[in-house]
Amino acid sequence: MNSPLLSVEGLSKRFGGLQALSDVTFAVNTGEIVGLIGPNGAGKSTLFSTLVGLHRPSAGKVALNGRDVTGLRPHVIAANGLTKTFQNVSLFAGSSVLENVLIGGLVHSRVASARGFAMDCLERVGISDIAQRSAGSLSFPERARVEVARALCTRPKVLLLDEVMAALNTAEMDEIISLIRDLRKDGLTVVIVEHHMRAIMSVCDRIFVLNFGQLIADGPPAHIARHPEVVKAYLGREHDV
């Protein structure tokens, strides 16, 4: 049996007296689309930030493709193939869309070669036609796609998407779901934090559930939608899948 692409063992994170993550263990296989759900404050964004090195774990291990990347600096983890988008999209408003995206490519390349790949990433997410526009002039859906393109420009093996569908209408959400499926066809492995249950249930192979920093469930959407502890802690009711 092949080893998982992303392996997390006993990951914990404490901020002073707050235990944000407690002994979180899971694995993600190559080519999977995995969801991460839970109530506000459950630790989802903290988990993502700890995986990519923005927070140093208090305990535990993160391995990518068999290599221990625990506690490495973010640019080193990104260069190894694990990167995330940011829930609060923060672009350089006075720079062009292309310039914002090519920043991700600097993990591997100099500006000249990163520029060409950045254009490829913009094409991949469907916004190459706005490459020269000022990032400060973009709508929220456009900003979300720029954020995905910038993450893709780091050439990830595993892409962590932190609520890229927030504030999107149904049609815009369906476009992002289609994009995620296409990225999987390209060979990318994806982990998604998302509050829209229709989206998460329709696109994911498996779903992890966090509550108070602990992993309380892991399984296919149909299992998670009816899991008594998940319904009680987060969903409020069973969901059809």
Summary of the structure (lengths in Angstrom):
residues: 241
radius of gyration: 17.5
end to end distance: 29.1
largest distance: 53.5
contacts: 794
relative contact order: 0.17
helix: 38%
strand: 25%
